[in-house]
Amino acid sequence: MTDERGYSSAGLPLYYEWHGKGDRHPLLLIHGGGSTIESNWGRLIPALDGTRRILAVELQGHGRTGSGDGPASFEGSADGVAALLDEVTAGPVDVLGFSNGGQVSIQLAARHPQAVRRLVTASAPFRRDGMIDGFWDMMAAGTYADLPAPYREADIAVSGDPAHAERMFHLDREQMLTGFEDFPDGLLASIAAPTLVIGADRDVVRREHLVELASLIPDARLLIVPGNHGDYLGELAAAGDPGPLARTLPFLVDFLDALPGRGTAAQYTSRA
């Protein structure tokens, strides 16, 4: 059940929803490309909303948020989310970003460190060479007809506009093909928030790339779980199987609720 919903007023109006209750720090959810709040977080929010407040946002061109006049960028999206956090006076939040949303979450933690208490970046590449073989050729050749019907239908269900879903596809495709530049090592080294890097053993992001990302963010922890791109978060790719999320959830909650300084990277990799 949604407790509150609205749009930010600065820049491109971003749609957001508040869910849940509890005395833990609020958790900000930033979805992946081609997704809405429902398609990315429809299983995760009910699993967490009894213990903490959850703020879910829809980025440029996704769900209920308009397409805007220009291209999407990870940096611009991070700045827009930071402005939203200021507007709703959420204070420092825990952040979970998946895929493209993971790239936005990295930029948010680096560009607006005061806004992020803890960072979880899931299945997010930080360089173009982080993707599995064939990914970029597939992306370059992709057309709107290749967008899986469940994602197209999920966007239309909340936007009410088939043209919005098509524009979403092109925004995401162009962002990856022409707008994604390798993140400098220095940007990653500047992240001060305790960080957990998550990926799946059959992800579209190479496992070695996730290991390197965790090594470049100071004191970051690493978790590789059995699964595919997003199913371990209950994303639409899970296709109704609750198992991957159920296996991952205890690690995620443990990291978010950990006392400062508790746990090590070895603890997470050895248990995954």
C-alpha angles and dihedrals in degrees: 000000000000113000098189137357137182148125131272115245102213119086115327106009107246119204116231140177133199119215137175137009138246142110099265123103114284116264119222115207120203113188129219130252116297092016142115129205090265098046094046103034106020092114100032098053095058089047092057108025095090092065107036146014112263126204114196121188135191115219130219112314095001128117111320096354117099124244096243126210101278142040122292121249134184091231094049092047090051091052091048092051091048089053089050091052090052091049096051091040092229093156120208107347137191109247131210115184124178126206107316086008088055089057089050090049091053090051090046093053092047099042098036106027093163089064098056126070098170130005130211113183114187127196092339123149118212096190131037092241090063095084125093120261114286096019096113094045089051091048093049093050095043123117132188088262088066093061104108111251095238091060093045091048093047091055094045090048092064103026095043090213127100089198089059091059091050092049089049090056093051093045091053094044094049092045091056098040101042108007101049112093122174112272110242116246088235092060090055092045089054094063108112100178117099103260137204118195113203131186140150129249090238097039128137086240112075115248091229089056092055090049089054092047090054090049093053097050109074112259092345120167123226130215124181112184133186109265149064135285105310102343089108088064094048091254119162089270088072088077094208097313109130093187101089093051092045090054094048101040098078091055092048094049092045091055095046093048098040119124114245111284096011120132134018137233089251090057091059099041093047094051098045 
